[in-house]
Structure formats: structure tokens, C-alpha cells
Amino acid sequence: MSTQKSPEEMKSIFQKYAAKEGDPNQLSKEELKLLIQAEFPSLLKGSSTLDNLFAELDKNGDGEVSFEEFQALLKKISQ
């Protein structure tokens, strides 16, 4: 998947995975894993692990990733 998608498309993708369980505006670690495996499969290759990525994205430490926190991932990927 390309990160050259519009903000609306990225929000739609985020919401599709966030709606799988719990809060539809937050990604659990499992939801983030599903999203990355389906949309950004090369992201978890090498030394980057899901735990490290999740910890990096979950800035407020609430155990979930908001869309705003997810945008940091998009920014990182697009560089």
C-alpha cells in the first residue's frame, strides 16, 4: 500500500481496523498488527517489532493508538 493516499483514505483505513473491537476511534495492539500486516507488510521486517512500534506510537501510554498517534507512523513511512 502506498502512503500517497489522501488523508480521508488513510482515516478510512484506520477506522476499518479500529472498528474491529473496543473503541472505534482507537487501535488496540491486535488491530494495529492486522492493519500493518495488510496495508504495510514491509514495515515489520528487520529489527522493527510490533511491540516497539506500538510503544513508539502510543505517546500517551493508554494502551491504544489514536488516529493522531497513527499519523506519526504515516509520517515516518513517507520519509
C-alpha positions as CSV (number, residue, x, y, z in Angstrom):
1,M,0.0,0.0,0.0
2,S,1.2,3.4,-0.8
3,T,1.3,6.2,1.7
4,Q,0.4,8.5,-1.1
5,K,-3.2,8.2,-0.2
6,S,-5.3,11.1,0.8
7,P,-5.9,11.9,4.5
8,E,-9.5,10.8,4.0
9,E,-8.4,7.4,2.6
10,M,-6.0,6.9,5.5
11,K,-8.7,7.8,8.0
12,S,-11.0,5.3,6.4
13,I,-8.3,2.6,6.6
14,F,-7.7,3.4,10.3
15,Q,-11.4,3.3,11.1
16,K,-11.8,0.0,9.3
17,Y,-9.4,-1.7,11.6
18,A,-10.2,0.3,14.8
19,A,-13.9,-0.8,14.5
20,K,-12.9,-4.5,14.8
21,E,-13.0,-4.4,18.7
22,G,-13.5,-1.9,21.5
23,D,-13.3,1.8,20.8
24,P,-13.9,2.6,17.1
25,N,-11.6,5.6,17.4
26,Q,-8.6,3.7,18.8
27,L,-6.4,0.9,17.6
28,S,-5.6,-1.9,20.0
29,K,-2.2,-3.6,19.6
30,E,-4.0,-6.5,17.8
31,E,-5.9,-4.1,15.5
32,L,-2.6,-2.3,14.7
33,K,-1.0,-5.6,13.9
34,L,-3.8,-6.5,11.5
35,L,-3.6,-3.1,9.8
36,I,0.2,-3.2,9.3
37,Q,0.1,-6.8,8.1
38,A,-2.5,-6.0,5.5
39,E,-1.5,-2.4,4.5
40,F,2.2,-2.1,5.3
41,P,3.6,-5.6,5.3
42,S,7.3,-4.5,4.9
43,L,7.1,-2.3,8.0
44,L,7.7,-5.2,10.5
45,K,10.7,-6.6,8.6
46,G,14.1,-6.5,10.2
47,S,14.6,-5.1,13.7
48,S,11.2,-3.3,14.0
49,T,8.8,-5.3,16.1
50,L,5.2,-4.8,16.8
51,D,5.9,-4.1,20.4
52,N,8.5,-1.5,19.7
53,L,6.3,0.2,17.1
54,F,3.3,0.2,19.3
55,A,5.3,1.7,22.2
56,E,6.6,4.3,19.9
57,L,3.1,5.3,18.6
58,D,1.2,5.1,21.9
59,K,2.5,8.5,23.1
60,N,0.0,8.9,25.9
61,G,0.5,5.4,27.2
62,D,-3.2,4.5,27.2
63,G,-2.6,1.1,25.6
64,E,-4.3,2.2,22.3
65,V,-3.3,4.2,19.3
66,S,-5.5,7.1,18.2
67,F,-5.6,8.4,14.7
68,E,-3.4,11.3,15.7
69,E,-0.8,8.9,17.0
70,F,-1.2,6.8,13.9
71,Q,-0.4,9.8,11.7
72,A,3.1,9.7,13.2
73,L,3.5,6.3,11.7
74,L,2.4,7.6,8.3
75,K,4.8,10.4,8.5
76,K,7.6,8.0,9.4
77,I,6.8,5.7,6.5
78,S,6.6,8.5,3.9
79,Q,10.1,9.8,4.7
